[in-house]
Amino acid sequence: MRKVELAPLTGIRFYAALLVYLYHVLIIPGMEALAGGRWIFNAGDVGVSFFFVLSGFILTYNYADVFRNGLSLANYRRFVWDRFTKIYPVHLAALLMVLPLAILSPNLPLDRRALPFHLLLLQCFWPSATPAFYAHLNVPSWSISCEWFFYLLAPMAMFFAMGNRRFWVPVLVVVAYACGGWFLWAEQTDSDRLYFVSWFAPSRFVEFLVGVFLGRLFLTAPRVKVTTAAGFAQATGIALIVAGAMYRPHAGWPFLGGLLYVPGSALLLLGLAYGRGFFVNHLSQLWLTRLGTASFSFYLIHAPMLRTAKGACIYLGWEVHSWAAFWAVAVGLFVVVQAAAFVVCYRYEIPLQKRLRSLLRTRTTSPVGFVPQYGG
């Protein structure tokens, strides 16, 4: 039996994706000059970090029972196929959208070596800052490459987190991260360090793992005790996230990835999962959960569409000079992108996802305890 959907955690996806949109909409000529210094337009990394923590939490919530007692090839294969069918169809569509733009772009010439890495979602597996494969084609897909890395390790992470060996997982991760940090400090340039803490998939696995342990806490902790503090956790989490976004320009390089936002994301996520308060009621509204469901499509197609709009502005010699024009462009483009995301999500992403997952199920019998997650 499929577990009950945590509606607030679907609705919050919309706001996380909106932060990324506000960061990228500044590529429209003239808009960065007006708004570039304000933290709300530089908080795209907040949304990505929150998505990483949320991903670990949701997968543990949905699949912990499958991997709690062990790992089987059948369950692992089914899990990886389900995750692949979740992310790859929209990724491929967005890649095809952006490919002509990348080939014709005079400002960012395409490094053709990046194409196979993007096609296979391996651009953030590359253990070097050069070539910068992540910075080509559909740039936001770098986070999907990280997610793909997380998915390959997620069954093991859930097995250790839910079993008696859970103590060793965070210990090993902290030791590995510390050793990696020493290596970066001793051997690498500032740009190399920035790559390894911001875009290199193994370094971002820490955020996903935090979500896995939050999922374990949610599934095993006495609900009454935690529920009483849910409202406080939400408020504190939001405050910490905002403080982190405002402080980021002054943070040291180890925190330029997502570690700065992990405490706030963790508290906000737990507070929402326990489902109390005005914010929870707001996020649980049907229209907002629909926006949240379409947020993955929105996230992957918004950059190609914004690049198209930028190209049209440059061709016409037009740019934004006032706040009135700024908000007209930002809101107008948002409506267009969101409408397109709805079409992609409900007419392409979800139907194709179900069809692809059914292909495997028609060939094999579902492993005992395995729960298909079309929306996960």
N, C-alpha and C positions, 0 to 999 in steps of 0.2 A: 504493500500500500504506500502510495506516495505521501511524503510528509506535507503538512500544511505550509502553504507559501507564506513567507514573512513579508507581507505587503509593504511595510515601511522601507525595507531594504531594497525593494524594487523601485519605489518612488524616489529614493535618494540618489539612484543612479542618474536620474535626469539632471540633478543639480551638479553632480560631479562632472558630467559631460559638458554642462553649461560653462563651468570654469575653464575647461579646455578650449571651448569655442571662443570665449572672451579673450583668451590669450592669442589665438590664431587669427581672429578677425582683424587684428591690427596690421596684417599684411596689406590691407587695402590702402592705397596711397593716401598719405596725410593723416591717417588715424593714429599711428604710433606717436607722431609728434604731439598730438593732443593728449593722449591717455597713457603713454608708455611708462610714466613714472608712478602710476597708481597701482597699489599692490593687487587690487582685485583683477587687473588685467595682466598680472604676472603670476597668477596662481594656478596655472594649468597643471603644474607638477603636483599640486594638492589633490586634484581630481584623480590623477593617475595613481598616486600613492594610496589613496582611499580605495580605488578599484582593486589594487593588489591585495590589500588586507581583506576587503570584502570577498574577493574570489576565494581565498583560503578558508574563510568562515563558511561561505555558502556550500562549497564542495564538501567540507567536513560535516556540515549539517545534513547534507543529502546522502553522502556516501560512507559515513563512518561505520555504519552497520555492515557494509560490504567488506571493508578492509580491517575491521577491528581485530579479527582473530587470525588473519593470515593473508597471504598474497597468492593468488592463483593466476595462471596464464590467461584463462578464460575471462576472469573478472578484470584483469589489467587490460587486456585487449579491448574488451567492451567499453571500459572507462575511457581509454585513449581515443577510441573511435567516436564515442559520444562527444568528447571535447573537440576533436578535430572537426566534426560536422557542425559544431556550434560556431567555430571561429573562421573556418576556411572559406566557405562560400562567399561571405560578404567581403572577406579579405581579397579574394580573387577578383570579385567584381570591382572593388575600389582600385585594385592594382591596374586593371584594364582601363578604368576611367582616367587614371593619372598618367599612364604610360605615354600617350601622345603629348600631353603637357610637358612631361619631363624631357622628351626627345626634342621638342621645339623650344624649350626654355633657353633664352639667352643669358639669364642670370645664374642659373644653377645647372651647368652642363651635366648630363647624365653619365655617370661612371657605369658602363655597361656590365662591368664585373658584378655590380650590385644586384642585377636582375635575378640571377638564380638564387641568391641568398634571400631576397624578398619573396620569390616564388615559393621557396621551401620554409619560409619563416625562420631563417637562421641568422638574420643580420645582427642580432644581439648575442649570438653564441660566439661571435668572432673575438678571440682573446687579444685584441689589439685595437688601439684607437685609430689606426690607419691600416687600410683605407676605411674611411668613415661610411660604411655601407648603410648604416641606420639613417643617414642624413639625406638619402636619395629617395626618389619615387614617392610613395605615400608615407610621409615621415611619421605620422601617428602610429603606423603599424609596428614601430619599434616595440611598443608596449605589448602588442599581441605576440611578437616573437618571445618576449619575456614570459608571457602567459603560457605559451607552448612549452617552454622550458619547465615552468612550474608544473604543468599537467603531467609531464613525463615522470616527475618525482613525487607527485601528490599522493599516489597510493602508498608509497613507502612512508611518507611523512605522516599520513593518517594512521598507518599501522603502528608506528612508534609512538605517536602522540596519544593514541587511545589505549595502548598496552602498558605493561609494567616497565618498559624500557624508555618511557617518555622523558625521564630526567636527562638522559644523555643527549638528546637532540639539541636543545638550546645550548648546552655546554659546548658541544662540538661546533655548532654554528658560530658562537661567539669567539671561540678559539680560532677557527678558520678565518673569520672576518678580521680579527685582530692581526693575525699573521699576514693576511692580504693587505691590510692597512699599512703595516710596517714595510712591506715590499713596495707599495705605491709611494710611500714617503721617501724611501731610500733611493729608488731607481727611476722614477717616472717624472715627466714634466707636468705642469699644472693641467694642461689640456688632456694628457693621458689619465691623470687622476680623476678629472671630471667625467671622462668616458666611463671609467671603471665603477664609479659610485652612482652614476646617473643612468647609463644605458646598458651596461653589461649585465646580462640576465642572471648569472649566479649571484651577483651582489644584491640584486633586488629580491632574491628569494627570501631574504630575512623578513620582508614585509608580508609576503604570502604565508610564511611559517607562523608569524604572529596571528594571522587570521585562523590558521589551523588550530592553534591552541585556544583562541577565543571560542571557536566552534566546540571544542572539547568542554570548555568551561560552561558554555550555554547548555550543552546536552547533559552534563553531570552535576552541576552545582544546584543546591537547593533553591528552587525558583523564588520562593517567598522572600528570602533574604535579599536576593539581588534585585528583585522587582521594586522593592521599596526605595532603592537608590537610582532607579532608571532615569528619572527626570534630572537629577543632579548630574548623572553621567553624561546625558545629552548636552546640557548647558556647559559643563566643564570641557567636554570634547570639542564643541564648537569654538569656545574661547581659546583653547590650546591650538587648534588648527589656524585660526585667524592670527594668533600671536606668532606662530611659526612662519606663516606667509609674510608677515610684516618684518620679522627678524631675519629672514633668509638672506638678504643682501649682505648681512654682517656675519653670517655663519661661517664656520670653518669648512674646508672642502669635504670632510667625511659626511657632512650633513646636507650636501647639495643634491643628493639623490632624493630619498624619501624618508630617511630616518627621523627628520625633524617633525614629520607629521604623524608618525606612528602612534605616539601616546594619545593624541587627540582623536585620531581615526578609530583607535581601539575603544575608547570610552564612548564615542558617539555611536559606533556600531552596536556595542552591547546595549546601550541605553535604548536604541531603536528596536533591537531584537526582542526586548522584554515588553515592548508594546504599550507604553502608557504616555499620556500627555498630549498637549495641543499639537506639537510637531508630528507626533506619530499619527494622530488623526488626519492631519493635513497630508502627510505622505501616503496614507492608505487610501485616499480618494481614487476612484476609478480612473479619472482622466490622467492623474499623475502616474499611476501604475502603468498605464498604457504608454505614456511618455518614457517611463523607465524601461519598459520592455523594448522600446525602439531605440534606446540609448546606444546600444552596440552598433547598430547600423548608422546612427547619427555620428558616432565617434569616428567611424572609418570613412564615411563619405564626405564629411564636412571640409576636410583639407583640399581634396580635388575641386570641390565646388567653389571654395574661397579662392583658390589659385586661378580658376576660370574667371571669376569676377575681377580679380586683380589684373589679369591680362587684358580684359575688356576696358578697364579704367586706363591702363597704360596706353592702349591702342587709341582711345578717345582723347587722351591727354587731360583726363579729369582726376581731381583728387579732393579729399575732404578738407574744408577750411574752417568749419564751425562745429560747435557741439550739436546744433540742431541737425546738421547733415550727418554727423557722426552717429547719432542715435537712430536716425532714419535708415542709414545704411546697415547698422548693426542689427536692428530689429527686422528690417526687410529681408536681409540675407538669412537671418535665423528662421524666419517663417518659411522661406523657400527650402532651406536645408532640412528643416523638421518635416515638412510635407513630403519631401523626397525620402526621408528616413522612414516614415510611416509606410510608404509604398514598398520600399526595399524590405523592410522588416516583415510586414504582414502578407506580402505577395510573393516574396522571394526567399528571405532568410528562413522563416519558420516552416513554410511548406517543403522547401528543399531539405532542411534539416530532418524533418520527419521522414521524408522519403529515403534519404541516405541511411538513416538509422534502421529503417525497416529492412534494408538490404541485408544487413548483418543478421538481423533477428530471423529472417526467413531461412538462413543457412544453418543457424545454430540454435540450440535451446537456451533460453535465458538462464544464466547461473542463478542458483538459489540465493534469494535475498537481494538480487540486483534490481535497482529501481531506475527506469529510464527517466531522464531529466531533460525534457525538451526546452524548458526555459532557462536552464542553469547555465 
